[in-house]
Amino acid sequence: MRDYGPIVESYKTRYDIRVRRWRTSMSGCAWRVYFHGGRVINWIEAPVPKRPISLAIFLHEVGHHVIGFDRYRFRCEEEFHAWNWAVDQMRILGVPIDAHVARRVDLSMRYAVDKAMRRGIKQLPEPLAQYLPQAA
């Protein structure tokens, strides 16, 4: 099993990320806290990267900070770009995109697009059309 510790530390340092809690589940969360004096803290929660899937989730949460929370109009579009950033970083690092990672990205994006549709999105961005539910 590959040691992802140095990768984690380098991304935390490079993007000024703090891990609030290492999760035991394969889920994550990213948020930013602003203080009156101008100080900003970038927080994430993610599983400890031990396998490619947990590394992908960690990098996905970092990706939210890298691309910015207010860069895209729709949440599903932000999720799409955060996943793409994470997968690109894994390729750069030489970590294989295995079936677990590919399935997680696909399921996560299908969920995000479905949620946007339920909430009444008027115009789905073109790259997300591939995640629309298929007609029976």
Beta strands, then each sheet from edge to edge (+ up, - down):
strand 1: 17-23
strand 2: 29-34
strand 3: 40-47
sheet 1: 1+ 3+ 2-
end
